[in-house]
């Protein structure tokens, strides 16, 4: 039903279900509906995602009119994604007033519903677009400048998310970025030309506060610490701090990412935090915030994995631990490893076919998932040589 509702909110909900819904059967059906919808519109799924982001009723100036008949009020979306109300004189007011006798009561009632719906839709857009932009960083997706400018940079809501991120230009490829391989590795990327951040006035700046000019031949992607020098990463972190910008998510983590040596490229898992102890509920809470969900239940009602799906690469990142029964208990558990598997047609990880060599995983995705594991390990009590004795089974 959602795939035939010609409304951005319906399409975005369908996309969300296809990417992150826990029940495999429902998720698969949503994926099929998304693919059919994109085909009907002659768009890629990424283009469908970009071109159907709701605006919550705001125009290019991030304003909309609330009509009371004889009187009109204005709702304006600010950089903090809060809605400010203005009266007819353009002065701020805390809330819409009760209608006067001279007002159109029906229109006033509709205007209040319009405002309430706009507030909810802004929240939903942010909820859906934050993980989508994060995945775009991990998968190294690129946009043509025209698409970036029209559907993200000038979107009434998403433009404010863009200002909280650092972007980069790369040399444009024919047909844009090459599609990822089955293992999730993109074709060798072109050299980054420059990094920049969109400003609230529609211009762009670099980390040194110098203006940046973008052209039609530029391709745009999200920057990441594994793709820039330590000096560039440091400058951007300082820039964001100086201007009190709260990043939408971390792009230049302190401590860097995962160093993939030639020897480790052949390994199929990261075992660096094997034997680190943590309480089960702390593990669940931290990984849930990072976008992971509980893995499949094994014999005896136990589960021992948390997974994060990367739909566009058909990959699943898995953090394995000593396990916990259902219903869950706040027992002491031990971390085991991080590994990656291909995602099967039914949306489940094909773990039986074996974990992928780390050398086949993109540097950004590998660094991000490694930092997830490292942050979880930091929540616990650290490594314990007797961990097997301290983990209740």
HUMOJO-V422803 format. One record per residue. N is the residue number from 1. RES is the residue in one letter. PHI is phi as a letter, one per 40 degrees, with the letter a starting at -180 (999 if undefined). OMEGA is omega in degrees with one decimal (999 if undefined). D_LAST is the distance of its C-alpha to the last C-alpha in Angstrom with 2 decimals. Layout:
N/RES/PHI/OMEGA/D_LAST ; N/RES/PHI/OMEGA/D_LAST
//
This chain:
1/X/999/-177.3/45.89 ; 2/X/d/-176.2/44.85 ; 3/X/c/179.6/46.06 ; 4/X/b/176.2/49.56 ; 5/X/c/-176.8/49.80 ; 6/X/c/177.2/51.95 ; 7/X/a/-177.5/50.48 ; 8/X/d/-177.8/48.45 ; 9/X/c/179.2/45.89 ; 10/X/c/-179.1/45.17 ; 11/X/c/179.1/44.84 ; 12/X/c/176.3/42.54 ; 13/X/c/178.1/40.25 ; 14/X/c/177.8/40.23 ; 15/X/c/179.3/39.39 ; 16/X/c/178.6/36.50 ; 17/X/c/-177.6/35.06 ; 18/X/c/-177.6/35.53 ; 19/X/c/-166.0/33.66 ; 20/X/b/-179.3/30.70 ; 21/X/c/-171.9/30.31 ; 22/X/c/-176.7/26.78 ; 23/X/c/-171.6/27.91 ; 24/X/c/-177.1/28.89 ; 25/X/c/178.9/31.82 ; 26/X/c/179.7/33.47 ; 27/X/c/-179.6/32.96 ; 28/X/c/179.2/34.56 ; 29/X/c/177.6/37.47 ; 30/X/c/178.0/38.05 ; 31/X/d/179.9/38.09 ; 32/X/c/179.2/40.73 ; 33/X/c/177.7/42.75 ; 34/X/c/-179.8/42.69 ; 35/X/c/179.7/43.87 ; 36/X/c/179.1/46.64 ; 37/X/c/179.0/47.75 ; 38/X/c/179.1/47.95 ; 39/X/c/179.0/49.95 ; 40/X/c/-178.0/52.34 ; 41/X/c/-178.3/53.03 ; 42/X/g/176.8/53.25 ; 43/X/b/166.3/50.70 ; 44/X/c/178.9/47.53 ; 45/X/c/176.2/44.34 ; 46/X/c/178.7/44.39 ; 47/X/c/176.1/48.00 ; 48/X/d/-179.7/47.13 ; 49/X/c/-178.3/44.49 ; 50/X/c/-168.2/47.03 ; 51/X/c/-179.4/50.02 ; 52/X/b/177.1/48.61 ; 53/X/c/-179.0/47.21 ; 54/X/c/178.7/48.65 ; 55/X/b/-177.6/51.11 ; 56/X/f/177.9/50.75 ; 57/X/g/-178.5/54.54 ; 58/X/c/178.4/55.28 ; 59/X/c/-176.8/57.96 ; 60/X/c/177.8/58.28 ; 61/X/c/-179.9/59.30 ; 62/X/g/178.8/56.10 ; 63/X/b/171.2/58.25 ; 64/X/a/-177.7/58.97 ; 65/X/c/175.9/61.66 ; 66/X/b/-167.3/61.02 ; 67/X/c/173.6/64.17 ; 68/X/b/-175.2/65.69 ; 69/X/g/178.0/68.95 ; 70/X/c/-178.8/71.57 ; 71/X/b/173.7/68.91 ; 72/X/b/174.6/66.21 ; 73/X/b/-178.1/63.26 ; 74/X/b/172.3/61.15 ; 75/X/b/-177.6/57.40 ; 76/X/b/179.5/56.46 ; 77/X/c/-178.2/53.08 ; 78/X/c/-175.8/52.62 ; 79/X/c/178.5/50.57 ; 80/X/c/-179.3/47.75 ; 81/X/g/171.1/47.65 ; 82/X/c/-178.9/49.09 ; 83/X/b/177.2/52.02 ; 84/X/b/178.8/55.22 ; 85/X/b/179.2/57.97 ; 86/X/b/177.0/61.63 ; 87/X/c/-176.3/64.69 ; 88/X/c/178.3/67.93 ; 89/X/c/-179.4/69.09 ; 90/X/g/179.3/65.91 ; 91/X/c/-178.9/64.70 ; 92/X/c/173.1/61.03 ; 93/X/b/-175.3/60.20 ; 94/X/c/-177.6/57.00 ; 95/X/a/176.6/56.95 ; 96/X/c/-178.2/59.17 ; 97/X/c/171.1/61.89 ; 98/X/c/-178.1/62.85 ; 99/X/c/174.5/65.54 ; 100/X/c/177.5/69.16 ; 101/X/c/-178.9/71.77 ; 102/X/c/178.8/73.06 ; 103/X/c/173.6/69.66 ; 104/X/c/-173.7/68.53 ; 105/X/c/-179.7/65.97 ; 106/X/c/179.2/64.31 ; 107/X/c/178.7/63.99 ; 108/X/c/177.8/62.64 ; 109/X/c/178.7/59.96 ; 110/X/c/179.7/59.08 ; 111/X/c/178.6/58.98 ; 112/X/c/175.8/56.43 ; 113/X/c/179.0/54.22 ; 114/X/c/179.7/54.75 ; 115/X/c/179.6/53.60 ; 116/X/c/-180.0/50.49 ; 117/X/c/-179.9/49.60 ; 118/X/c/179.3/50.23 ; 119/X/c/-179.9/47.82 ; 120/X/c/-176.8/45.03 ; 121/X/c/175.5/45.80 ; 122/X/d/179.2/45.75 ; 123/X/c/-178.9/42.22 ; 124/X/c/179.2/41.15 ; 125/X/d/179.1/42.85 ; 126/X/c/180.0/41.05 ; 127/X/c/-178.3/37.69 ; 128/X/c/-172.2/38.34 ; 129/X/c/179.3/40.18 ; 130/X/c/178.4/37.93 ; 131/X/c/-180.0/35.07 ; 132/X/c/176.9/37.78 ; 133/X/c/177.4/39.50 ; 134/X/c/178.1/36.27 ; 135/X/c/177.6/35.58 ; 136/X/c/175.9/39.22 ; 137/X/c/-177.5/38.68 ; 138/X/c/-177.0/35.62 ; 139/X/c/177.7/37.48 ; 140/X/g/176.9/40.74 ; 141/X/c/176.1/42.72 ; 142/X/b/178.0/46.40 ; 143/X/b/165.3/49.14 ; 144/X/c/179.5/52.87 ; 145/X/d/-178.2/54.57 ; 146/X/c/179.9/56.29 ; 147/X/c/177.6/53.07 ; 148/X/d/-176.3/51.33 ; 149/X/c/-175.3/54.38 ; 150/X/c/-169.6/54.96 ; 151/X/c/179.0/51.53 ; 152/X/b/-172.6/49.53 ; 153/X/c/-178.8/51.88 ; 154/X/b/178.2/54.39 ; 155/X/c/-175.0/52.11 ; 156/X/d/-178.2/52.64 ; 157/X/b/-173.7/48.96 ; 158/X/c/178.5/47.24 ; 159/X/d/-179.8/49.90 ; 160/X/c/173.1/48.38 ; 161/X/c/-179.4/44.96 ; 162/X/c/-178.6/46.77 ; 163/X/c/179.7/48.26 ; 164/X/c/-179.7/44.82 ; 165/X/b/174.7/43.99 ; 166/X/b/-176.6/45.48 ; 167/X/b/179.5/46.85 ; 168/X/a/173.4/48.43 ; 169/X/b/174.5/51.19 ; 170/X/b/178.7/51.09 ; 171/X/c/-176.4/53.83 ; 172/X/c/177.6/54.10 ; 173/X/b/176.7/53.41 ; 174/X/c/-178.7/55.23 ; 175/X/g/-177.7/53.46 ; 176/X/g/-170.3/51.21 ; 177/X/c/179.6/47.89 ; 178/X/c/-178.6/46.94 ; 179/X/c/178.8/44.15 ; 180/X/c/174.2/40.70 ; 181/X/c/-178.4/39.75 ; 182/X/c/-178.1/36.96 ; 183/X/c/176.3/34.58 ; 184/X/g/177.5/35.53 ; 185/X/c/173.6/37.93 ; 186/X/c/173.7/41.20 ; 187/X/d/-178.4/44.43 ; 188/X/d/-174.4/45.38 ; 189/X/c/172.2/46.35 ; 190/X/c/-179.8/49.79 ; 191/X/c/174.2/50.24 ; 192/X/c/-179.5/49.72 ; 193/X/c/-179.6/53.17 ; 194/X/a/174.7/52.37 ; 195/X/b/-176.4/49.89 ; 196/X/a/174.2/50.96 ; 197/X/b/174.3/50.09 ; 198/X/c/177.2/51.94 ; 199/X/b/-176.8/53.72 ; 200/X/c/-178.8/54.52 ; 201/X/c/177.7/58.14 ; 202/X/g/177.5/57.27 ; 203/X/c/-177.4/57.89 ; 204/X/b/179.8/55.52 ; 205/X/b/171.4/54.96 ; 206/X/c/-175.0/53.42 ; 207/X/c/179.8/51.48 ; 208/X/c/179.7/54.84 ; 209/X/g/174.7/56.25 ; 210/X/c/-179.3/58.58 ; 211/X/c/178.6/59.30 ; 212/X/b/177.1/57.85 ; 213/X/b/-179.9/59.79 ; 214/X/b/-178.2/58.06 ; 215/X/b/-177.2/59.88 ; 216/X/c/-178.4/59.67 ; 217/X/c/-179.2/58.66 ; 218/X/c/167.2/55.49 ; 219/X/b/-172.9/52.06 ; 220/X/b/174.4/49.61 ; 221/X/a/177.0/45.90 ; 222/X/c/-180.0/43.43 ; 223/X/c/178.7/43.25 ; 224/X/a/-177.1/40.13 ; 225/X/d/-179.4/39.52 ; 226/X/c/-175.7/38.76 ; 227/X/b/179.3/42.19 ; 228/X/b/178.7/44.40 ; 229/X/c/178.4/45.23 ; 230/X/c/179.8/43.64 ; 231/X/c/178.8/47.04 ; 232/X/c/178.9/47.21 ; 233/X/d/179.7/43.70 ; 234/X/c/179.6/44.67 ; 235/X/c/-179.4/47.91 ; 236/X/c/177.4/46.29 ; 237/X/c/178.7/43.75 ; 238/X/c/178.1/46.74 ; 239/X/d/-179.2/48.79 ; 240/X/c/178.8/46.19 ; 241/X/c/-178.4/45.86 ; 242/X/c/-177.5/49.66 ; 243/X/c/177.1/50.20 ; 244/X/f/176.8/47.27 ; 245/X/c/175.5/45.77 ; 246/X/c/-177.3/42.20 ; 247/X/d/177.1/40.82 ; 248/X/c/170.7/39.45 ; 249/X/a/-176.0/36.55 ; 250/X/c/175.4/36.28 ; 251/X/b/-177.0/38.21 ; 252/X/b/-175.7/38.71 ; 253/X/c/173.0/35.56 ; 254/X/c/-177.4/35.94 ; 255/X/g/176.1/34.38 ; 256/X/g/-179.0/35.32 ; 257/X/b/-178.1/33.25 ; 258/X/c/179.2/31.53 ; 259/X/c/-177.1/33.79 ; 260/X/c/177.9/33.75 ; 261/X/c/179.4/35.28 ; 262/X/d/179.9/36.77 ; 263/X/c/-177.9/33.99 ; 264/X/c/-179.8/31.24 ; 265/X/d/-178.7/33.14 ; 266/X/c/179.5/31.94 ; 267/X/c/-177.9/28.24 ; 268/X/b/177.5/26.14 ; 269/X/a/174.8/23.56 ; 270/X/b/-173.8/23.54 ; 271/X/b/-171.2/21.06 ; 272/X/d/-176.7/22.69 ; 273/X/b/177.5/19.84 ; 274/X/c/180.0/16.99 ; 275/X/g/174.6/14.79 ; 276/X/c/-175.3/16.24 ; 277/X/c/178.5/14.17 ; 278/X/a/175.2/14.85 ; 279/X/c/-174.6/14.10 ; 280/X/d/-178.1/13.01 ; 281/X/c/174.6/16.35 ; 282/X/c/177.9/18.35 ; 283/X/c/-179.8/17.05 ; 284/X/c/-176.8/17.98 ; 285/X/c/-178.1/21.25 ; 286/X/c/-176.7/22.40 ; 287/X/c/176.5/21.80 ; 288/X/c/177.6/23.36 ; 289/X/c/-178.8/26.41 ; 290/X/c/174.8/26.62 ; 291/X/g/178.7/26.88 ; 292/X/c/174.3/23.47 ; 293/X/b/-179.9/21.97 ; 294/X/c/178.6/18.59 ; 295/X/c/-176.1/18.23 ; 296/X/c/179.4/18.08 ; 297/X/c/-178.0/15.47 ; 298/X/c/178.2/13.90 ; 299/X/d/178.2/13.42 ; 300/X/g/177.7/11.61 ; 301/X/g/179.3/12.49 ; 302/X/c/168.5/10.14 ; 303/X/b/-175.1/12.05 ; 304/X/b/-179.9/11.76 ; 305/X/a/165.0/15.42 ; 306/X/b/-173.4/18.30 ; 307/X/b/172.6/21.71 ; 308/X/b/179.8/25.32 ; 309/X/c/173.9/28.08 ; 310/X/b/-169.4/31.39 ; 311/X/d/-175.0/33.65 ; 312/X/c/177.3/36.84 ; 313/X/b/-177.3/35.35 ; 314/X/f/178.9/33.24 ; 315/X/b/171.9/30.21 ; 316/X/b/173.1/26.63 ; 317/X/c/-175.6/24.86 ; 318/X/b/170.8/21.07 ; 319/X/b/-175.9/18.72 ; 320/X/b/178.1/15.37 ; 321/X/b/-172.5/12.20 ; 322/X/c/172.6/8.53 ; 323/X/h/-179.2/8.24 ; 324/X/a/179.7/8.39 ; 325/X/c/171.5/9.28 ; 326/X/b/-2.9/12.96 ; 327/X/c/-172.4/14.47 ; 328/X/c/176.7/13.01 ; 329/X/b/179.9/11.66 ; 330/X/c/179.7/12.83 ; 331/X/c/172.0/9.71 ; 332/X/c/179.2/10.06 ; 333/X/b/-179.4/9.47 ; 334/X/b/175.0/11.31 ; 335/X/c/177.6/14.21 ; 336/X/b/-175.1/14.89 ; 337/X/a/171.4/18.34 ; 338/X/b/176.6/21.19 ; 339/X/a/-176.3/23.02 ; 340/X/b/177.1/25.74 ; 341/X/b/173.2/26.54 ; 342/X/c/177.2/29.56 ; 343/X/c/-177.0/29.57 ; 344/X/c/-178.0/30.74 ; 345/X/c/-179.3/33.57 ; 346/X/c/177.2/31.32 ; 347/X/g/-179.9/29.90 ; 348/X/c/179.3/26.46 ; 349/X/c/178.3/25.22 ; 350/X/c/-174.9/26.22 ; 351/X/c/-176.7/23.10 ; 352/X/c/-178.3/23.88 ; 353/X/c/176.3/27.16 ; 354/X/h/177.7/25.61 ; 355/X/c/-177.9/25.36 ; 356/X/c/173.1/28.76 ; 357/X/d/-177.1/30.16 ; 358/X/c/179.2/30.26 ; 359/X/c/179.4/34.01 ; 360/X/c/-179.2/34.41 ; 361/X/b/-179.0/33.08 ; 362/X/c/-174.6/35.66 ; 363/X/c/-178.7/35.69 ; 364/X/c/-179.6/35.51 ; 365/X/c/179.9/32.49 ; 366/X/c/-179.9/30.68 ; 367/X/c/-178.3/31.57 ; 368/X/c/-179.2/30.61 ; 369/X/c/175.2/27.10 ; 370/X/c/178.7/26.63 ; 371/X/c/172.9/27.81 ; 372/X/d/-179.0/25.36 ; 373/X/c/-179.4/22.48 ; 374/X/c/-180.0/24.29 ; 375/X/c/176.5/24.81 ; 376/X/c/-180.0/21.14 ; 377/X/d/-179.4/20.37 ; 378/X/c/179.4/23.21 ; 379/X/c/-175.2/21.67 ; 380/X/c/-175.9/18.81 ; 381/X/c/177.8/19.07 ; 382/X/g/-177.1/19.68 ; 383/X/c/176.4/18.53 ; 384/X/b/-178.7/16.68 ; 385/X/c/178.9/17.09 ; 386/X/b/-174.2/14.16 ; 387/X/d/-178.5/11.76 ; 388/X/c/178.9/9.24 ; 389/X/c/-175.4/9.36 ; 390/X/c/178.9/9.29 ; 391/X/c/-178.6/6.35 ; 392/X/c/-179.6/3.80 ; 393/X/b/999/0.00
//
